[in-house]
Amino acid sequence: MGGNLCAGQGHDAPRGDLQGPLLALDATARSAGAGGEQVEPLEAFLSARASRLLLDVSFELPAASAFEAIDYPHTHEYTVLAVTGVRAADGEIRLAATGLAGHG
C-alpha cells in the first residue's frame, strides 16, 4: 500500500490509485521524518510525503462505498480517471478523484 499511496506524478500521468479511496475514507497517516513521528489527515501527509516515511494508514469502515475507474487495457498505462464515493456511518458523503493531476 505504501508504494502506491506515496507514488509521485509520473512522466505521462499521475499515479497512486489508492490515494482517492483513502482520501474518501478520511484516512489518517502515521509517518516519521524531521520533527519525529506524527499522525495527520492523509491529505496533509500527501502534500509532504517526499520528506516523510509512511508507517501506517488507518480509517473507519464506511456504511457504503463505490469505486469506478477509466483505464487503458495495457498493463503499463496509468488510470485515466478514478472516482471514489463513501458514505460514513453518520451519513456524511465524501468524494475523491485521482488521475486528474498531482495527487488525489
N, CA, C and O atoms as CSV, one atom per row, in Angstrom:
chain,resi,resn,atom,element,x,y,z
A,1,MET,N,N,0.821,-1.187,0.000
A,1,MET,CA,C,0.000,0.000,0.000
A,1,MET,C,C,0.870,1.258,0.000
A,1,MET,O,O,0.550,2.224,-0.693
A,2,GLY,N,N,1.945,1.261,0.753
A,2,GLY,CA,C,2.782,2.448,0.880
A,2,GLY,C,C,3.361,2.912,-0.441
A,2,GLY,O,O,3.387,4.112,-0.716
A,3,GLY,N,N,3.830,1.977,-1.270
A,3,GLY,CA,C,4.403,2.355,-2.559
A,3,GLY,C,C,3.376,3.007,-3.459
A,3,GLY,O,O,3.682,3.980,-4.148
A,4,ASN,N,N,2.156,2.480,-3.461
A,4,ASN,CA,C,1.097,3.048,-4.278
A,4,ASN,C,C,0.639,4.385,-3.711
A,4,ASN,O,O,0.451,5.342,-4.462
A,5,LEU,N,N,0.459,4.463,-2.423
A,5,LEU,CA,C,-0.015,5.679,-1.783
A,5,LEU,C,C,0.988,6.817,-1.918
A,5,LEU,O,O,0.596,7.973,-2.073
A,6,CYS,N,N,2.256,6.506,-1.861
A,6,CYS,CA,C,3.302,7.527,-1.902
A,6,CYS,C,C,3.811,7.815,-3.303
A,6,CYS,O,O,4.715,8.634,-3.470
A,7,ALA,N,N,3.254,7.162,-4.313
A,7,ALA,CA,C,3.711,7.367,-5.694
A,7,ALA,C,C,3.569,8.820,-6.091
A,7,ALA,O,O,2.536,9.450,-5.863
A,8,GLY,N,N,4.615,9.332,-6.683
A,8,GLY,CA,C,4.579,10.704,-7.177
A,8,GLY,C,C,4.038,10.744,-8.593
A,8,GLY,O,O,3.692,9.709,-9.164
A,9,GLN,N,N,3.966,11.923,-9.149
A,9,GLN,CA,C,3.477,12.065,-10.511
A,9,GLN,C,C,4.477,11.458,-11.471
A,9,GLN,O,O,5.678,11.708,-11.363
A,10,GLY,N,N,3.984,10.653,-12.419
A,10,GLY,CA,C,4.844,10.003,-13.399
A,10,GLY,C,C,5.128,10.907,-14.584
A,10,GLY,O,O,4.712,12.065,-14.608
A,11,HIS,N,N,5.832,10.377,-15.559
A,11,HIS,CA,C,6.178,11.145,-16.758
A,11,HIS,C,C,4.947,11.499,-17.578
A,11,HIS,O,O,4.863,12.593,-18.135
A,12,ASP,N,N,3.996,10.581,-17.654
A,12,ASP,CA,C,2.838,10.792,-18.513
A,12,ASP,C,C,1.557,11.113,-17.753
A,12,ASP,O,O,0.670,11.775,-18.292
A,13,ALA,N,N,1.447,10.654,-16.506
A,13,ALA,CA,C,0.188,10.809,-15.778
A,13,ALA,C,C,0.420,10.622,-14.285
A,13,ALA,O,O,1.420,10.030,-13.878
A,14,PRO,N,N,-0.492,11.122,-13.475
A,14,PRO,CA,C,-0.392,10.874,-12.044
A,14,PRO,C,C,-0.560,9.378,-11.750
A,14,PRO,O,O,-1.168,8.652,-12.537
A,15,ARG,N,N,-0.034,8.937,-10.645
A,15,ARG,CA,C,-0.154,7.538,-10.240
A,15,ARG,C,C,-0.660,7.486,-8.806
A,15,ARG,O,O,-0.798,8.523,-8.157
A,16,GLY,N,N,-0.935,6.295,-8.315
A,16,GLY,CA,C,-1.354,6.128,-6.934
A,16,GLY,C,C,-2.856,5.981,-6.802
A,16,GLY,O,O,-3.510,6.824,-6.187
A,17,ASP,N,N,-3.415,4.917,-7.375
A,17,ASP,CA,C,-4.862,4.721,-7.372
A,17,ASP,C,C,-5.462,4.600,-5.978
A,17,ASP,O,O,-6.654,4.859,-5.812
A,18,LEU,N,N,-4.690,4.219,-4.978
A,18,LEU,CA,C,-5.231,4.092,-3.621
A,18,LEU,C,C,-5.407,5.433,-2.929
A,18,LEU,O,O,-6.103,5.512,-1.916
A,19,GLN,N,N,-4.799,6.483,-3.446
A,19,GLN,CA,C,-4.919,7.790,-2.802
A,19,GLN,C,C,-6.379,8.234,-2.735
A,19,GLN,O,O,-6.832,8.680,-1.681
A,20,GLY,N,N,-7.114,8.124,-3.819
A,20,GLY,CA,C,-8.508,8.551,-3.852
A,20,GLY,C,C,-9.389,7.818,-2.859
A,20,GLY,O,O,-10.071,8.460,-2.059
A,21,PRO,N,N,-9.396,6.469,-2.885
A,21,PRO,CA,C,-10.221,5.750,-1.911
A,21,PRO,C,C,-9.862,6.089,-0.462
A,21,PRO,O,O,-10.752,6.244,0.375
A,22,LEU,N,N,-8.575,6.205,-0.164
A,22,LEU,CA,C,-8.179,6.518,1.208
A,22,LEU,C,C,-8.540,7.944,1.596
A,22,LEU,O,O,-8.870,8.202,2.754
A,23,LEU,N,N,-8.483,8.876,0.648
A,23,LEU,CA,C,-8.948,10.238,0.934
A,23,LEU,C,C,-10.450,10.253,1.186
A,23,LEU,O,O,-10.917,10.916,2.112
A,24,ALA,N,N,-11.209,9.528,0.373
A,24,ALA,CA,C,-12.655,9.460,0.556
A,24,ALA,C,C,-13.011,8.827,1.900
A,24,ALA,O,O,-14.028,9.174,2.500
A,25,LEU,N,N,-12.180,7.903,2.369
A,25,LEU,CA,C,-12.401,7.262,3.666
A,25,LEU,C,C,-11.967,8.139,4.838
A,25,LEU,O,O,-12.104,7.740,5.995
A,26,ASP,N,N,-11.444,9.331,4.547
A,26,ASP,CA,C,-10.958,10.259,5.580
A,26,ASP,C,C,-9.864,9.589,6.419
A,26,ASP,O,O,-9.845,9.702,7.645
A,27,ALA,N,N,-8.962,8.895,5.737
A,27,ALA,CA,C,-7.896,8.147,6.411
A,27,ALA,C,C,-6.890,9.083,7.075
A,27,ALA,O,O,-6.744,10.244,6.695
A,28,THR,N,N,-6.209,8.545,8.068
A,28,THR,CA,C,-5.104,9.251,8.704
A,28,THR,C,C,-3.827,8.480,8.436
A,28,THR,O,O,-3.841,7.257,8.297
A,29,ALA,N,N,-2.725,9.208,8.365
A,29,ALA,CA,C,-1.418,8.601,8.112
A,29,ALA,C,C,-0.521,8.837,9.316
A,29,ALA,O,O,-0.480,9.934,9.872
A,30,ARG,N,N,0.194,7.794,9.708
A,30,ARG,CA,C,1.225,7.919,10.736
A,30,ARG,C,C,2.552,7.831,10.014
A,30,ARG,O,O,2.806,6.868,9.290
A,31,SER,N,N,3.404,8.831,10.206
A,31,SER,CA,C,4.667,8.883,9.486
A,31,SER,C,C,5.782,9.379,10.389
A,31,SER,O,O,5.540,9.910,11.473
A,32,ALA,N,N,7.017,9.195,9.916
A,32,ALA,CA,C,8.195,9.652,10.641
A,32,ALA,C,C,9.040,10.490,9.706
A,32,ALA,O,O,9.054,10.272,8.495
A,33,GLY,N,N,9.737,11.443,10.276
A,33,GLY,CA,C,10.614,12.313,9.495
A,33,GLY,C,C,11.157,13.391,10.395
A,33,GLY,O,O,11.173,13.238,11.617
A,34,ALA,N,N,11.604,14.481,9.804
A,34,ALA,CA,C,12.102,15.603,10.592
A,34,ALA,C,C,11.006,16.026,11.565
A,34,ALA,O,O,9.852,16.199,11.172
A,35,GLY,N,N,11.365,16.188,12.819
A,35,GLY,CA,C,10.366,16.534,13.823
A,35,GLY,C,C,9.748,15.322,14.487
A,35,GLY,O,O,8.902,15.470,15.369
A,36,GLY,N,N,10.152,14.121,14.084
A,36,GLY,CA,C,9.672,12.904,14.739
A,36,GLY,C,C,8.449,12.298,14.083
A,36,GLY,O,O,8.129,12.573,12.927
A,37,GLU,N,N,7.780,11.466,14.856
A,37,GLU,CA,C,6.605,10.741,14.380
A,37,GLU,C,C,5.371,11.621,14.533
A,37,GLU,O,O,5.249,12.368,15.504
A,38,GLN,N,N,4.458,11.530,13.570
A,38,GLN,CA,C,3.217,12.290,13.668
A,38,GLN,C,C,2.077,11.558,12.998
A,38,GLN,O,O,2.283,10.741,12.100
A,39,VAL,N,N,0.858,11.863,13.450
A,39,VAL,CA,C,-0.370,11.343,12.857
A,39,VAL,C,C,-1.133,12.548,12.326
A,39,VAL,O,O,-1.344,13.526,13.043
A,40,GLU,N,N,-1.547,12.469,11.057
A,40,GLU,CA,C,-2.229,13.603,10.429
A,40,GLU,C,C,-3.199,13.084,9.381
A,40,GLU,O,O,-3.104,11.930,8.963
A,41,PRO,N,N,-4.137,13.933,8.951
A,41,PRO,CA,C,-5.023,13.528,7.859
A,41,PRO,C,C,-4.192,13.149,6.629
A,41,PRO,O,O,-3.147,13.744,6.369
A,42,LEU,N,N,-4.661,12.171,5.891
A,42,LEU,CA,C,-3.930,11.719,4.710
A,42,LEU,C,C,-3.658,12.858,3.745
A,42,LEU,O,O,-2.590,12.909,3.134
A,43,GLU,N,N,-4.598,13.764,3.601
A,43,GLU,CA,C,-4.423,14.893,2.684
A,43,GLU,C,C,-3.182,15.710,3.047
A,43,GLU,O,O,-2.438,16.128,2.160
A,44,ALA,N,N,-2.955,15.939,4.329
A,44,ALA,CA,C,-1.768,16.682,4.768
A,44,ALA,C,C,-0.501,15.873,4.509
A,44,ALA,O,O,0.513,16.422,4.078
A,45,PHE,N,N,-0.559,14.567,4.772
A,45,PHE,CA,C,0.606,13.711,4.526
A,45,PHE,C,C,0.995,13.728,3.051
A,45,PHE,O,O,2.180,13.815,2.728
A,46,LEU,N,N,0.009,13.646,2.148
A,46,LEU,CA,C,0.311,13.606,0.714
A,46,LEU,C,C,1.057,14.847,0.256
A,46,LEU,O,O,1.885,14.773,-0.652
A,47,SER,N,N,0.777,15.971,0.868
A,47,SER,CA,C,1.469,17.207,0.496
A,47,SER,C,C,2.935,17.205,0.896
A,47,SER,O,O,3.745,17.905,0.288
A,48,ALA,N,N,3.288,16.413,1.930
A,48,ALA,CA,C,4.667,16.391,2.434
A,48,ALA,C,C,5.303,15.011,2.325
A,48,ALA,O,O,6.328,14.757,2.958
A,49,ARG,N,N,4.718,14.117,1.535
A,49,ARG,CA,C,5.160,12.715,1.528
A,49,ARG,C,C,6.608,12.515,1.085
A,49,ARG,O,O,7.222,11.515,1.457
A,50,ALA,N,N,7.164,13.422,0.314
A,50,ALA,CA,C,8.539,13.252,-0.167
A,50,ALA,C,C,9.547,13.299,0.974
A,50,ALA,O,O,10.645,12.754,0.859
A,51,SER,N,N,9.178,13.947,2.075
A,51,SER,CA,C,10.118,14.072,3.193
A,51,SER,C,C,9.718,13.239,4.402
A,51,SER,O,O,10.303,13.391,5.474
A,52,ARG,N,N,8.727,12.357,4.248
A,52,ARG,CA,C,8.235,11.551,5.377
A,52,ARG,C,C,8.266,10.069,5.014
A,52,ARG,O,O,8.138,9.711,3.843
A,53,LEU,N,N,8.434,9.213,6.011
A,53,LEU,CA,C,8.352,7.764,5.851
A,53,LEU,C,C,6.998,7.320,6.379
A,53,LEU,O,O,6.710,7.490,7.563
A,54,LEU,N,N,6.166,6.757,5.518
A,54,LEU,CA,C,4.836,6.294,5.917
A,54,LEU,C,C,4.973,5.051,6.779
A,54,LEU,O,O,5.612,4.079,6.376
A,55,LEU,N,N,4.367,5.077,7.980
A,55,LEU,CA,C,4.414,3.937,8.893
A,55,LEU,C,C,3.124,3.128,8.843
A,55,LEU,O,O,3.171,1.898,8.807
A,56,ASP,N,N,1.981,3.791,8.840
A,56,ASP,CA,C,0.708,3.083,8.673
A,56,ASP,C,C,-0.398,4.059,8.315
A,56,ASP,O,O,-0.252,5.276,8.433
A,57,VAL,N,N,-1.514,3.485,7.872
A,57,VAL,CA,C,-2.689,4.245,7.478
A,57,VAL,C,C,-3.877,3.628,8.199
A,57,VAL,O,O,-3.981,2.405,8.296
A,58,SER,N,N,-4.777,4.475,8.709
A,58,SER,CA,C,-5.962,3.938,9.380
A,58,SER,C,C,-7.209,4.684,8.924
A,58,SER,O,O,-7.144,5.846,8.521
A,59,PHE,N,N,-8.346,3.996,8.997
A,59,PHE,CA,C,-9.638,4.575,8.617
A,59,PHE,C,C,-10.737,3.715,9.207
A,59,PHE,O,O,-10.523,2.555,9.557
A,60,GLU,N,N,-11.939,4.314,9.311
A,60,GLU,CA,C,-13.112,3.569,9.762
A,60,GLU,C,C,-13.825,2.983,8.553
A,60,GLU,O,O,-13.866,3.601,7.490
A,61,LEU,N,N,-14.380,1.805,8.716
A,61,LEU,CA,C,-15.130,1.191,7.624
A,61,LEU,C,C,-16.364,2.028,7.331
A,61,LEU,O,O,-17.057,2.446,8.258
A,62,PRO,N,N,-16.652,2.280,6.060
A,62,PRO,CA,C,-17.810,3.107,5.706
A,62,PRO,C,C,-19.110,2.301,5.738
A,62,PRO,O,O,-19.099,1.070,5.741
A,63,ALA,N,N,-20.221,3.022,5.763
A,63,ALA,CA,C,-21.528,2.374,5.660
A,63,ALA,C,C,-21.748,1.872,4.234
A,63,ALA,O,O,-22.377,0.836,4.018
A,64,ALA,N,N,-21.218,2.627,3.258
A,64,ALA,CA,C,-21.337,2.247,1.846
A,64,ALA,C,C,-20.220,2.925,1.072
A,64,ALA,O,O,-19.709,3.970,1.474
A,65,SER,N,N,-19.851,2.311,-0.048
A,65,SER,CA,C,-18.803,2.910,-0.873
A,65,SER,C,C,-18.933,2.432,-2.316
A,65,SER,O,O,-19.578,1.425,-2.605
A,66,ALA,N,N,-18.295,3.191,-3.215
A,66,ALA,CA,C,-18.276,2.817,-4.632
A,66,ALA,C,C,-16.987,3.335,-5.243
A,66,ALA,O,O,-16.454,4.363,-4.823
A,67,PHE,N,N,-16.489,2.608,-6.243
A,67,PHE,CA,C,-15.266,2.982,-6.945
A,67,PHE,C,C,-15.467,2.700,-8.420
A,67,PHE,O,O,-15.970,1.641,-8.797
A,68,GLU,N,N,-15.075,3.643,-9.246
A,68,GLU,CA,C,-15.143,3.430,-10.690
A,68,GLU,C,C,-13.919,4.073,-11.329
A,68,GLU,O,O,-13.498,5.158,-10.929
A,69,ALA,N,N,-13.352,3.398,-12.321
A,69,ALA,CA,C,-12.138,3.903,-12.971
A,69,ALA,C,C,-12.233,3.740,-14.478
A,69,ALA,O,O,-12.855,2.811,-14.993
A,70,ILE,N,N,-11.600,4.671,-15.159
A,70,ILE,CA,C,-11.403,4.570,-16.606
A,70,ILE,C,C,-9.923,4.308,-16.786
A,70,ILE,O,O,-9.089,5.122,-16.389
A,71,ASP,N,N,-9.599,3.192,-17.373
A,71,ASP,CA,C,-8.189,2.895,-17.589
A,71,ASP,C,C,-7.988,2.262,-18.956
A,71,ASP,O,O,-8.939,1.892,-19.645
A,72,TYR,N,N,-6.739,2.153,-19.318
A,72,TYR,CA,C,-6.391,1.525,-20.573
A,72,TYR,C,C,-6.195,0.034,-20.355
A,72,TYR,O,O,-5.810,-0.373,-19.259
A,73,PRO,N,N,-6.448,-0.792,-21.362
A,73,PRO,CA,C,-6.286,-2.234,-21.193
A,73,PRO,C,C,-4.822,-2.679,-21.077
A,73,PRO,O,O,-4.549,-3.780,-20.600
A,74,HIS,N,N,-3.894,-1.844,-21.503
A,74,HIS,CA,C,-2.479,-2.218,-21.439
A,74,HIS,C,C,-1.980,-2.058,-20.008
A,74,HIS,O,O,-2.268,-1.051,-19.361
A,75,THR,N,N,-1.243,-3.029,-19.517
A,75,THR,CA,C,-0.825,-3.027,-18.117
A,75,THR,C,C,0.180,-1.947,-17.765
A,75,THR,O,O,0.387,-1.683,-16.580
A,76,HIS,N,N,0.808,-1.316,-18.732
A,76,HIS,CA,C,1.814,-0.300,-18.434
A,76,HIS,C,C,1.262,1.123,-18.520
A,76,HIS,O,O,2.023,2.088,-18.453
A,77,GLU,N,N,-0.036,1.257,-18.667
A,77,GLU,CA,C,-0.678,2.570,-18.708
A,77,GLU,C,C,-1.268,2.891,-17.345
A,77,GLU,O,O,-1.643,1.990,-16.595
A,78,TYR,N,N,-1.347,4.176,-17.029
A,78,TYR,CA,C,-1.923,4.612,-15.765
A,78,TYR,C,C,-3.424,4.806,-15.915
A,78,TYR,O,O,-3.935,4.963,-17.025
A,79,THR,N,N,-4.124,4.795,-14.789
A,79,THR,CA,C,-5.553,5.068,-14.786
A,79,THR,C,C,-5.792,6.493,-15.266
A,79,THR,O,O,-5.126,7.424,-14.812
A,80,VAL,N,N,-6.720,6.663,-16.164
A,80,VAL,CA,C,-7.042,7.981,-16.697
A,80,VAL,C,C,-7.809,8.796,-15.661
A,80,VAL,O,O,-7.500,9.965,-15.434
A,81,LEU,N,N,-8.800,8.184,-15.038
A,81,LEU,CA,C,-9.620,8.842,-14.030
A,81,LEU,C,C,-10.220,7.781,-13.124
A,81,LEU,O,O,-10.729,6.768,-13.603
A,82,ALA,N,N,-10.165,8.006,-11.827
A,82,ALA,CA,C,-10.810,7.122,-10.863
A,82,ALA,C,C,-11.552,7.994,-9.857
A,82,ALA,O,O,-11.017,8.996,-9.384
A,83,VAL,N,N,-12.784,7.611,-9.533
A,83,VAL,CA,C,-13.602,8.350,-8.573
A,83,VAL,C,C,-14.093,7.381,-7.511
A,83,VAL,O,O,-14.560,6.284,-7.817
A,84,THR,N,N,-13.979,7.803,-6.256
A,84,THR,CA,C,-14.447,7.010,-5.124
A,84,THR,C,C,-15.475,7.817,-4.359
A,84,THR,O,O,-15.285,9.010,-4.123
A,85,GLY,N,N,-16.561,7.173,-3.971
A,85,GLY,CA,C,-17.573,7.782,-3.117
A,85,GLY,C,C,-17.743,6.953,-1.868
A,85,GLY,O,O,-17.770,5.723,-1.929
A,86,VAL,N,N,-17.857,7.618,-0.733
A,86,VAL,CA,C,-18.005,6.934,0.551
A,86,VAL,C,C,-19.131,7.602,1.331
A,86,VAL,O,O,-19.217,8.829,1.379
A,87,ARG,N,N,-19.996,6.788,1.943
A,87,ARG,CA,C,-20.987,7.299,2.894
A,87,ARG,C,C,-20.601,6.772,4.265
A,87,ARG,O,O,-20.608,5.564,4.502
A,88,ALA,N,N,-20.265,7.684,5.165
A,88,ALA,CA,C,-19.862,7.317,6.520
A,88,ALA,C,C,-21.094,6.897,7.332
A,88,ALA,O,O,-22.232,7.106,6.912
A,89,ALA,N,N,-20.845,6.312,8.484
A,89,ALA,CA,C,-21.939,5.862,9.349
A,89,ALA,C,C,-22.845,7.023,9.760
A,89,ALA,O,O,-24.040,6.823,9.977
A,90,ASP,N,N,-22.288,8.244,9.870
A,90,ASP,CA,C,-23.094,9.412,10.258
A,90,ASP,C,C,-23.818,10.053,9.074
A,90,ASP,O,O,-24.493,11.068,9.245
A,91,GLY,N,N,-23.688,9.474,7.873
A,91,GLY,CA,C,-24.368,9.974,6.693
A,91,GLY,C,C,-23.544,10.916,5.839
A,91,GLY,O,O,-23.951,11.248,4.726
A,92,GLU,N,N,-22.385,11.359,6.338
A,92,GLU,CA,C,-21.531,12.246,5.547
A,92,GLU,C,C,-21.096,11.530,4.274
A,92,GLU,O,O,-20.746,10.350,4.304
A,93,ILE,N,N,-21.121,12.250,3.156
A,93,ILE,CA,C,-20.682,11.697,1.866
A,93,ILE,C,C,-19.400,12.397,1.461
A,93,ILE,O,O,-19.315,13.625,1.471
A,94,ARG,N,N,-18.397,11.595,1.103
A,94,ARG,CA,C,-17.106,12.133,0.674
A,94,ARG,C,C,-16.780,11.561,-0.691
A,94,ARG,O,O,-16.991,10.373,-0.939
A,95,LEU,N,N,-16.262,12.410,-1.584
A,95,LEU,CA,C,-15.846,12.013,-2.917
A,95,LEU,C,C,-14.378,12.362,-3.100
A,95,LEU,O,O,-13.905,13.370,-2.575
A,96,ALA,N,N,-13.658,11.532,-3.843
A,96,ALA,CA,C,-12.276,11.813,-4.168
A,96,ALA,C,C,-11.995,11.308,-5.581
A,96,ALA,O,O,-12.572,10.318,-6.029
A,97,ALA,N,N,-11.093,12.010,-6.273
A,97,ALA,CA,C,-10.743,11.632,-7.642
A,97,ALA,C,C,-9.224,11.563,-7.785
A,97,ALA,O,O,-8.500,12.345,-7.167
A,98,THR,N,N,-8.755,10.641,-8.588
A,98,THR,CA,C,-7.342,10.530,-8.937
A,98,THR,C,C,-7.222,10.416,-10.450
A,98,THR,O,O,-8.189,10.111,-11.148
A,99,GLY,N,N,-6.016,10.668,-10.936
A,99,GLY,CA,C,-5.766,10.572,-12.364
A,99,GLY,C,C,-5.920,11.909,-13.074
A,99,GLY,O,O,-5.692,11.998,-14.281
A,100,LEU,N,N,-6.297,12.932,-12.352
A,100,LEU,CA,C,-6.519,14.245,-12.975
A,100,LEU,C,C,-5.219,15.040,-13.043
A,100,LEU,O,O,-4.852,15.541,-14.106
A,101,ALA,N,N,-4.531,15.155,-11.925
A,101,ALA,CA,C,-3.268,15.886,-11.841
A,101,ALA,C,C,-2.749,15.748,-10.422
A,101,ALA,O,O,-3.528,15.646,-9.474
A,102,GLY,N,N,-1.431,15.745,-10.279
A,102,GLY,CA,C,-0.844,15.672,-8.938
A,102,GLY,C,C,-1.343,14.491,-8.148
A,102,GLY,O,O,-1.606,13.427,-8.709
A,103,HIS,N,N,-1.476,14.671,-6.841
A,103,HIS,CA,C,-2.002,13.586,-6.014
A,103,HIS,C,C,-3.507,13.689,-5.917
A,103,HIS,O,O,-4.100,14.666,-6.376
A,104,GLY,N,N,-4.138,12.666,-5.310
A,104,GLY,CA,C,-5.592,12.618,-5.196
A,104,GLY,C,C,-6.166,13.819,-4.490
A,104,GLY,O,O,-7.382,13.913,-4.322
